Amino acid sequence: MTSSLYYSERTKKILKVTLLGSVSNITLVILKLIVGILGHSSALIAEAINSISDFATDLIALIFIRISGKPQDEDHHYGHGKYETLASVVMAAMMMSVGGLLLIHSTRGVYGFLFLGLKLPSPSYLTLVIALVSLLIKEVLYRYTLRWAHLLKSSALRAKAADHRGDTLALLAVSLGLAGAIFLGEKWLFLEPLAAAVVSIFILRMGWVVLYPAFCELTEESLPPAVEEEIRQIAYWTPRVKGIGKLRTRSIGERYAIELDILVDGSISVTEGHDITLSLEEALCSHFGEMTHITIHVEPIECPCHQHPQRKCTPSTPIDPIDNEDNDNED
């Protein structure tokens, strides 16, 4: 099976955006590492190490996103969307590991200069130029990746966009630190490792921002209350639905999974009950996307356990109701 048939357009676009970031990161690694070493800049070397971790996470993302783009098979009835979320967790863990190591190293440099008489070399002007060029590149990558993350609803691209934003803020700190160390004299050389410490803090923060929602998704956290209210409202406006029972929700990559119990007149036929579920399923897919996984269980409202069913919901932002001329939900 060819790649064009095997992977969706969404997956191929995610791969292209990630690959662009990979090429940029490896270029910046070489540039910052060489200039950082020759220009005596620990902050720029720290940024080079950060770019190495970025490149490593890009490789991980490329591997996992290719897997997540595979269709359903006999072993994965719900598809492979969780692999994209897993990629976000791995990338975040690597970001936080690198950030922690950089924070320890840079803090030692600042402490040694201020209190132990440690001599620090003065960074060259070229290090500042490279830092500013890297800052511009990363800002462009951030805006480009974030745009496609929103369009494609990709958690992996959101993770990469957050990584680019962290790099942008870190490079801003590096640029300020280098400028201070270069133009303010030897007494201010500690600003350069201090900038490296700021870089590490940004990396740690952005790693957590990526890790937390991905971890929640992997642990089957329910969809936000506002989304569940929309689901209940759609069900309530579906013709001949008498009430709503249990509702269970979760995310599978970029898709939603919805399991819902609806209450109907117990005297209707199986075919009529089936038609009601089809109508509700079509409404949910229309609202949340065709790839939404939906399981609907039909129960008779006359059952004693449903004497007090949930008949209505009042979402904060009401949605357009389905045509309900035949709907007899009102008491």
C-alpha positions in Angstrom: 0.0 0.0 0.0 1.5 3.4 -1.0 2.0 6.1 1.5 -0.5 8.4 -0.3 -3.2 5.8 0.3 -2.0 4.6 3.7 -1.9 8.0 5.4 -4.5 10.7 5.5 -3.9 14.3 4.3 -3.9 15.4 7.9 -1.1 13.0 8.9 1.0 13.9 5.9 0.6 17.6 6.7 1.6 17.0 10.3 4.7 15.1 9.1 5.7 18.0 6.7 5.4 20.6 9.5 7.4 18.5 11.9 10.0 17.8 9.2 10.4 21.5 8.6 11.1 22.0 12.3 13.6 19.1 12.3 15.6 20.6 9.4 15.6 24.0 11.2 16.7 22.5 14.5 19.6 20.5 13.1 20.8 23.6 11.3 20.6 25.6 14.5 22.4 22.9 16.5 25.4 23.1 14.2 25.4 26.9 14.1 25.0 27.5 17.8 27.3 24.7 18.9 30.2 25.9 16.8 29.8 29.6 17.5 29.1 28.9 21.2 32.3 27.0 21.6 34.5 29.4 19.6 32.8 32.5 21.1 33.0 31.3 24.8 29.2 31.4 25.4 27.8 28.8 27.8 24.3 30.2 27.2 24.6 29.6 23.4 26.0 26.1 24.0 23.0 25.5 26.3 20.7 26.6 23.5 22.6 24.2 21.2 22.0 21.3 23.6 18.3 22.4 23.7 18.2 22.3 19.9 19.7 18.8 20.0 16.8 17.7 22.3 14.4 19.5 19.9 15.8 17.4 17.0 15.5 14.2 19.1 11.9 15.0 19.9 11.2 15.8 16.2 12.4 12.3 15.3 10.2 10.8 18.0 7.3 12.8 16.7 7.9 11.7 13.2 7.9 8.1 14.2 4.8 8.2 16.5 2.8 10.5 14.2 3.3 8.0 11.3 2.0 5.3 13.6 -1.0 7.4 14.8 -2.0 8.1 11.2 -2.6 4.4 10.5 -6.3 3.3 10.1 -8.1 0.9 12.4 -7.0 -2.7 12.3 -7.7 -6.0 14.0 -5.5 -5.1 16.9 -6.5 -1.5 17.3 -10.3 -1.1 16.9 -10.2 2.5 18.0 -7.4 3.4 15.6 -3.9 4.6 16.6 -4.6 8.1 17.8 -3.1 7.5 21.2 0.4 7.2 19.7 0.3 11.0 18.9 -0.5 11.7 22.5 2.3 9.3 23.6 4.6 11.3 21.4 3.7 14.5 23.3 4.5 12.8 26.6 7.9 11.6 25.4 8.7 15.0 24.0 7.7 16.8 27.2 9.7 14.4 29.4 12.8 15.0 27.3 12.3 18.7 27.4 12.0 18.7 31.2 15.1 16.4 31.6 17.2 18.7 29.4 15.9 21.8 31.3 16.7 20.3 34.7 20.3 19.5 33.7 20.8 22.9 32.2 19.5 24.6 35.3 21.9 22.8 37.5 24.9 23.6 35.3 24.1 27.3 34.8 23.3 27.8 38.5 26.7 26.5 39.4 28.3 29.0 37.0 26.4 32.0 38.4 27.1 30.9 42.0 30.8 30.3 41.3 31.3 33.7 39.7 29.5 35.7 42.4 30.7 33.8 45.5 33.7 31.6 44.6 35.7 33.8 42.3 35.2 31.7 39.3 36.5 33.3 36.1 34.2 33.4 33.1 35.3 34.1 29.5 33.8 37.0 27.7 31.5 36.0 24.9 32.2 37.3 21.4 29.9 39.6 19.3 29.2 36.8 16.9 27.4 34.8 19.6 24.9 37.7 20.0 24.3 37.8 16.2 23.7 34.1 16.1 21.3 34.3 19.1 19.3 37.0 17.4 19.1 35.1 14.1 18.0 31.9 15.9 15.4 34.0 17.7 13.9 35.2 14.4 13.9 31.6 13.0 12.2 30.2 16.0 9.5 32.9 16.1 8.6 32.1 12.5 8.5 28.3 13.3 6.3 28.9 16.3 3.7 30.9 14.4 3.7 28.5 11.5 3.4 25.3 13.6 0.8 26.8 15.9 -1.4 27.7 12.9 -1.4 24.2 11.6 -1.8 22.7 15.1 -5.1 24.6 15.4 -6.2 23.7 11.9 -5.4 20.0 12.2 -6.3 19.7 15.9 -3.0 18.0 16.5 -1.7 17.5 20.1 1.8 16.6 18.7 2.0 19.9 16.7 0.7 21.8 19.7 3.6 20.3 21.7 6.1 21.3 19.0 4.6 24.8 18.8 5.0 25.1 22.6 8.6 23.9 22.3 9.3 26.6 19.6 7.7 29.2 21.9 9.9 28.1 24.8 12.9 28.4 22.5 11.9 31.9 21.4 11.6 33.1 25.0 14.8 31.4 26.0 16.7 32.9 23.0 15.4 36.3 24.1 16.9 35.8 27.5 20.1 34.5 26.0 20.3 37.6 23.7 19.8 39.9 26.7 22.3 38.0 28.7 24.9 38.1 26.0 24.4 41.8 25.3 24.8 42.6 29.0 28.0 40.4 29.3 29.5 42.0 26.1 28.6 45.7 26.6 28.6 46.1 30.4 32.1 44.8 31.2 33.7 42.0 33.2 31.7 42.5 36.4 28.5 41.6 34.5 29.8 38.4 32.9 27.6 36.4 35.2 24.6 37.6 33.1 25.6 35.0 30.4 25.2 31.9 32.6 22.3 33.6 34.2 20.7 33.7 30.8 21.4 30.0 30.4 19.5 29.4 33.7 16.6 31.4 32.4 16.6 29.2 29.3 16.4 26.1 31.5 13.4 27.5 33.4 11.5 28.2 30.2 12.3 24.6 29.0 11.0 23.2 32.2 7.8 25.2 32.1 7.0 24.5 28.5 7.7 20.8 29.1 5.0 20.8 31.9 2.6 22.7 29.7 2.8 19.9 27.1 3.0 17.0 29.6 -0.1 17.7 31.7 -2.8 17.6 29.1 -1.2 14.7 27.3 -1.0 12.8 30.5 -4.6 13.5 31.2 -5.6 12.2 27.8 -3.6 9.0 28.3 -5.2 8.4 31.7 -8.7 8.6 30.0 -9.7 12.0 31.5 -13.3 13.0 30.5 -13.9 15.7 28.0 -14.4 19.3 29.5 -17.8 19.8 31.2 -18.8 22.3 28.5 -18.3 19.7 25.8 -20.3 17.1 27.7 -23.1 19.7 28.1 -23.1 20.1 24.3 -23.5 16.3 23.9 -26.4 16.2 26.3 -28.1 19.2 24.6 -27.8 17.5 21.2 -29.2 14.3 22.6 -32.1 16.2 24.3 -33.1 17.9 21.0 -33.1 14.6 19.1 -36.7 13.6 18.3 -38.3 10.9 20.5 -35.5 10.9 23.0 -37.2 11.0 26.4 -34.2 11.5 28.6 -30.5 11.0 29.1 -28.8 8.4 31.3 -25.1 7.8 31.7 -22.5 9.7 29.6 -18.9 8.7 29.3 -16.4 10.6 27.2 -12.7 10.7 26.4 -10.2 11.7 23.7 -8.5 9.4 21.2 -5.8 11.6 19.7 -7.6 14.3 17.9 -10.9 12.5 18.0 -13.7 12.3 20.7 -15.1 9.1 22.0 -18.7 9.3 23.3 -20.7 6.6 25.1 -24.2 7.6 25.9 -27.4 6.0 27.3 -30.6 7.4 26.0 -34.1 6.8 27.3 -37.0 6.1 24.8 -40.6 4.9 24.9 -40.4 1.2 25.8 -43.3 0.4 23.5 -41.5 1.3 20.2 -40.0 -1.3 17.9 -36.3 -2.2 17.7 -36.3 -0.6 14.2 -37.7 2.6 15.6 -35.1 2.6 18.4 -32.4 2.0 15.8 -33.6 5.0 13.8 -33.4 7.2 16.8 -29.8 6.2 17.5 -28.9 6.9 13.9 -30.4 10.3 14.0 -28.5 11.1 17.2 -25.2 9.7 15.8 -25.5 11.8 12.7 -26.1 14.9 14.8 -23.1 14.2 17.0 -20.8 13.5 14.0 -22.0 16.7 12.4 -21.1 18.7 15.5 -17.9 17.0 16.6 -16.5 15.6 13.3 -17.1 12.5 11.2 -14.3 10.6 13.0 -16.0 10.8 16.4 -16.4 7.4 18.0 -20.0 7.0 19.2 -21.6 4.2 21.2 -25.3 4.7 22.0 -27.2 2.4 24.4 -31.1 2.5 24.3 -33.1 1.9 27.4 -36.8 2.1 28.1 -37.9 5.1 30.2 -40.5 3.0 31.9 -37.8 1.0 33.7 -38.0 1.8 37.5 -34.3 2.8 37.6 -35.2 5.8 35.4 -37.9 7.4 37.5 -35.8 10.5 37.7 -33.9 10.7 34.4 -31.9 13.7 33.4 -34.3 15.5 31.0 -32.5 18.7 30.2 -29.2 20.5 30.3 -28.4 24.2 30.1 -25.0 24.7 28.5 -23.4 28.1 28.9 -23.4 28.6 25.1 -26.6 27.0 23.7 -26.2 25.3 20.3 -28.7 25.3 17.5 -31.2 22.6 18.1 -32.0 19.8 15.7 -35.4 20.0 14.0 -37.6 18.7 16.7 -41.2 19.1 15.6 -41.9 15.5 16.6 -39.9 15.8 19.8 -42.1 15.1 22.8 -39.4 15.7 25.4 -41.4 18.4 27.3 -43.3 17.2 30.3 
